Amino acid sequence: MYSSALKRLAVKLSGISNDLRFLSSGPRTGINEINLPPMQPGSSIMPGKVNPVIPEVVNQVAFKVIGNDLTVTIAAEAGQLELNVMEPVIVQSIFESVEMLRNGMMTLRHRCIDDITANKERCLGMVHNSIGIVTALVPELGYETCSNLAREALETNTGVYELCIKKKLLSKEDLDRILSPERMIKPQKMK
């Protein structure tokens, strides 16, 4: 059971590491929402790219812990009656997993998470180019106008923000206030 709990922790850490790798993918063709701290000169195949080496290390630690749990499972199954001569490999695998997870988590925190920054320009650009933000404009412009805006934005590959400015539906100041990501995530009273 203890080994299984370690495996669950490893799976969660691997998932977090995968998310960090995905959110930092780029620089221009990926998600690129966050910047990981650079840990090496660059990619061997793409000069200038920051590889997510610390999350990749944690992925590898997780794989090893998952393998150790399989070793523990098979070794526990190999016992007969009240005797299990496989206990040394069980104990060694568990101790190794604990030590690797401890080191992996400390490394992930100190060499990656503590220095992650948001790519604010990229995130704001995705918000402004999103068609979904039209929902925040419904109280101001009405459902029908917003439906037409969304359709036109999709058909013309134009952002809703840009269309509102072009059609003079709202001022830039009003749009910036209404479509502020900080404002959109807070509960609002309906008019």
C-alpha positions as CSV (number, residue, x, y, z in Angstrom):
1,M,0.0,0.0,0.0
2,Y,2.8,2.4,0.8
3,S,4.5,1.7,-2.6
4,S,1.2,2.2,-4.3
5,A,0.8,5.6,-2.6
6,L,4.3,6.5,-3.8
7,K,3.3,5.5,-7.3
8,R,0.2,7.7,-7.1
9,L,2.4,10.6,-6.1
10,A,4.8,9.9,-9.0
11,V,1.9,9.8,-11.4
12,K,0.6,13.2,-10.2
13,L,4.1,14.7,-10.4
14,S,4.5,13.3,-13.9
15,G,1.2,14.9,-14.9
16,I,2.2,18.3,-13.5
17,S,5.5,18.0,-15.3
18,N,3.7,17.2,-18.6
19,D,1.5,20.2,-18.0
20,L,4.5,22.4,-17.5
21,R,6.1,21.0,-20.7
22,F,2.9,21.6,-22.7
23,L,2.3,25.1,-21.3
24,S,5.9,26.2,-22.1
25,S,6.0,24.6,-25.5
26,G,7.1,27.0,-28.3
27,P,8.5,29.5,-28.6
28,R,6.2,30.5,-31.4
29,T,4.3,27.4,-32.5
30,G,3.3,25.9,-29.2
31,I,1.1,27.0,-26.3
32,N,3.9,29.3,-24.9
33,E,1.8,30.6,-21.9
34,I,4.6,30.2,-19.4
35,N,8.4,30.6,-19.4
36,L,10.5,28.0,-17.7
37,P,13.9,29.0,-16.3
38,P,16.6,28.1,-18.8
39,M,18.8,25.2,-17.4
40,Q,21.0,24.6,-20.4
41,P,22.3,26.4,-23.5
42,G,19.4,25.3,-25.7
43,S,18.0,22.6,-27.8
44,S,20.4,20.4,-29.8
45,I,18.0,20.6,-32.8
46,M,16.6,24.1,-32.3
47,P,19.1,26.8,-31.2
48,G,17.6,29.4,-28.8
49,K,14.8,27.1,-27.5
50,V,14.6,26.5,-23.8
51,N,14.1,22.8,-23.2
52,P,12.0,21.8,-20.2
53,V,14.8,19.7,-18.7
54,I,13.7,19.8,-15.1
55,P,10.1,18.6,-15.8
56,E,11.6,15.9,-18.1
57,V,13.9,14.8,-15.2
58,V,10.8,14.6,-12.9
59,N,9.0,12.5,-15.6
60,Q,11.9,10.1,-15.6
61,V,11.9,9.9,-11.8
62,A,8.2,9.1,-12.0
63,F,8.8,6.3,-14.5
64,K,11.4,4.7,-12.2
65,V,9.0,4.9,-9.2
66,I,6.2,3.3,-11.2
67,G,8.6,0.6,-12.2
68,N,9.7,0.2,-8.6
69,D,6.0,-0.3,-7.6
70,L,5.7,-3.1,-10.1
71,T,8.8,-4.7,-8.6
72,V,7.2,-4.4,-5.1
73,T,3.9,-5.8,-6.4
74,I,5.6,-8.9,-8.0
75,A,7.9,-9.4,-5.1
76,A,4.9,-9.3,-2.6
77,E,3.1,-11.8,-4.7
78,A,6.1,-14.1,-4.7
79,G,5.8,-14.9,-1.0
80,Q,4.5,-18.3,0.3
81,L,2.3,-18.5,3.3
82,E,3.9,-16.3,6.0
83,L,7.4,-16.2,4.4
84,N,8.6,-13.8,1.7
85,V,12.2,-14.0,0.8
86,M,11.7,-11.1,-1.6
87,E,11.5,-8.5,1.1
88,P,15.0,-7.1,0.4
89,V,14.0,-6.0,-3.1
90,I,10.7,-4.7,-1.7
91,V,12.5,-2.5,0.9
92,Q,15.2,-1.4,-1.5
93,S,12.6,-0.4,-4.1
94,I,10.6,1.6,-1.6
95,F,13.6,3.3,-0.2
96,E,14.8,4.2,-3.7
97,S,11.4,5.5,-4.6
98,V,11.2,7.7,-1.5
99,E,14.7,9.2,-2.1
100,M,14.1,9.8,-5.8
101,L,10.7,11.4,-5.2
102,R,12.1,13.7,-2.5
103,N,15.0,14.8,-4.6
104,G,12.8,15.1,-7.7
105,M,10.3,17.3,-5.9
106,M,13.0,19.5,-4.4
107,T,14.6,19.9,-7.8
108,L,11.3,20.7,-9.5
109,R,10.5,23.4,-6.9
110,H,13.9,25.1,-6.7
111,R,15.0,24.8,-10.3
112,C,11.7,25.2,-12.1
113,I,8.6,26.2,-10.3
114,D,10.1,29.0,-8.2
115,D,11.2,30.8,-11.4
116,I,8.3,30.2,-13.8
117,T,7.0,33.4,-15.3
118,A,3.9,34.1,-17.3
119,N,4.1,35.0,-21.0
120,K,1.7,37.9,-20.4
121,E,1.7,39.2,-24.0
122,R,1.0,35.8,-25.4
123,C,-1.8,35.1,-22.9
124,L,-3.4,38.5,-23.5
125,G,-3.2,38.0,-27.3
126,M,-5.0,34.7,-26.9
127,V,-7.7,36.3,-24.8
128,H,-8.2,39.1,-27.3
129,N,-8.2,36.6,-30.2
130,S,-10.7,34.3,-28.5
131,I,-14.2,34.0,-29.8
132,G,-15.4,32.9,-26.3
133,I,-14.9,36.3,-24.8
134,V,-17.9,37.5,-26.7
135,T,-19.9,36.1,-23.8
136,A,-18.6,38.9,-21.5
137,L,-20.0,41.4,-24.0
138,V,-23.6,40.0,-23.9
139,P,-24.8,42.3,-21.1
140,E,-23.5,45.4,-23.0
141,L,-24.3,44.5,-26.6
142,G,-27.1,41.9,-26.4
143,Y,-27.2,38.2,-27.4
144,E,-28.0,38.7,-31.1
145,T,-25.2,41.3,-31.7
146,C,-22.8,39.0,-29.9
147,S,-23.9,36.0,-31.9
148,N,-23.3,37.9,-35.1
149,L,-19.9,39.1,-33.8
150,A,-18.8,35.5,-33.0
151,R,-19.9,34.2,-36.4
152,E,-18.1,37.0,-38.2
153,A,-15.0,36.6,-36.1
154,L,-14.9,32.9,-36.9
155,E,-15.6,33.4,-40.6
156,T,-13.0,36.2,-41.0
157,N,-10.4,34.9,-38.6
158,T,-10.6,38.1,-36.7
159,G,-10.7,38.7,-33.0
160,V,-13.9,39.8,-31.3
161,Y,-12.0,42.6,-29.7
162,E,-10.7,43.8,-33.1
163,L,-14.2,43.6,-34.6
164,C,-15.8,45.6,-31.8
165,I,-13.2,48.4,-32.4
166,K,-13.7,48.3,-36.1
167,K,-17.5,48.4,-35.9
168,K,-17.3,51.1,-33.2
169,L,-19.6,49.0,-30.9
170,L,-17.6,50.0,-27.8
171,S,-14.7,52.2,-27.0
172,K,-11.2,50.7,-26.5
173,E,-11.4,51.8,-22.8
174,D,-14.8,50.1,-22.3
175,L,-13.5,46.9,-24.1
176,D,-10.4,46.8,-22.0
177,R,-12.5,47.1,-18.9
178,I,-15.1,44.6,-19.9
179,L,-12.7,42.1,-21.3
180,S,-10.1,42.4,-18.6
181,P,-9.2,38.8,-17.7
182,E,-9.0,39.7,-14.0
183,R,-12.6,41.1,-14.2
184,M,-13.9,38.2,-16.3
185,I,-12.9,35.6,-13.7
186,K,-14.7,37.4,-10.8
187,P,-18.4,37.0,-10.0
188,Q,-20.4,39.9,-11.5
189,K,-23.8,41.2,-10.7
190,M,-26.1,41.1,-13.8
191,K,-27.7,44.4,-14.8
